[in-house]
Amino acid sequence: MRNFHLPLPDQVYDELKAEAQRSQIPATSMARHAIQSWLSARKKAARKQAIAVYAAEMAGTEFDLDPELEAASLEFLAKSEASKLRPRKR
């Protein structure tokens, strides 16, 4: 583990310390978790963007999805979503 000095605006520092006291979790742990979550979200967004760029570049080429497979997957997803919305019997 390495240390990283991070100056914070007074309001952010005060809010972090107050939340740490309310939660009884060290402020450094909360800050570490927040940074890890932000980095994970950035990585996920970058991956999603890379996939979108690749899909756009491959559209209409031999590497594009098979139209029948694509239609089947969309039908499957629609059914899956519909089943999630139906109330469960008890």
Number of C-alpha atoms within 10 A of each C-alpha: 3 3 5 6 5 6 8 10 8 9 9 11 13 12 12 18 17 13 15 17 12 9 11 9 12 14 18 12 11 16 13 12 12 12 12 12 12 12 12 12 12 12 12 12 12 12 12 12 12 12 12 12 12 12 14 11 12 13 12 10 8 8 10 14 14 10 9 9 10 12 12 12 12 12 11 12 12 11 11 11 10 10 11 9 8 8 7 7 4 3
